[in-house]
């Protein structure tokens, strides 16, 4: 079977990563060890291996062909119609991509389920940015929401994420997707916060359903996401939410400092929360060296020093 016309998608402009070239490691069908309730793909039986997939040569040739047509690629995003780490030649693939990527960065989007496999763990260390999911900490919630393949252990996943965070010198992003009446309960949010503190990724993206899901589940509100972000004290939290409501207010210098002591704020947070006078106070604090602006995989955060 030839996959040459279906491996690549994009390039797509990304607010966080620039011009992204997508690489699908499972273009023929959904092959995943999760069947998440919120998945935008069709329902499918979980698997623990890919049965059909393009060769490393096919993928590399497809990337080369795209580079000729679109030379200004900022990031090569490795993903799949399913779970990309199930691709059996992932390590060989990243080695070959590194040879041809030029100034582009490599990014992989994974559900994180295979990270305690040493082969996968070591392979992920080769990517410039690794983005993994963690929707639940309790086993009951994990099985119900992510509908996992038999044998996947959430405790092992978290422990390996902690080890990975300590091992990598590159960007490690964690993603949590909240679903109404599933992982939005207070006890689950507390468990997630405790796990995230242990893992200590570069940043955490929190969001909710914004595309038609495979199953009949509902999104949470922006207000709840904001409340969760505020409860994740000391962590770089990015709220990924389309058309977030404007809630601009006027803050004093003391209030700005207090907010940033609790958690770093993104540019989007500032635009939606701060009026013009509050932005001027923020810039004053930056110039004075009390606040710094840092970049975390394309998302800028204002942090109290």
Protein Blocks (a to p, Z undefined) as FASTA:
>chain_A
ZZklmmpgcjdddfklopaddddfblmbccdfbdcfklcbdcddddfbdfbdcdfklmmm
mmmmmmmmmmccfbdcdddedjfklpmklmmmmmmmmmmnmmaccddddehlmmmpmklm
mmmmmpmbdcdddfbfbfklmmmmnopaehiafklmmmmmmmmmmmpccdcdddddddeh
ilmcfklmmmmmmmmmmnopabdcddddfbdcfbdcddddfklmmmmmmmmghiacdddd
ehiacfbdcddfklmmmmmmmpccdfklmmmmpcfklmmmmmmmmmnopaccddeehiac
dddZZ
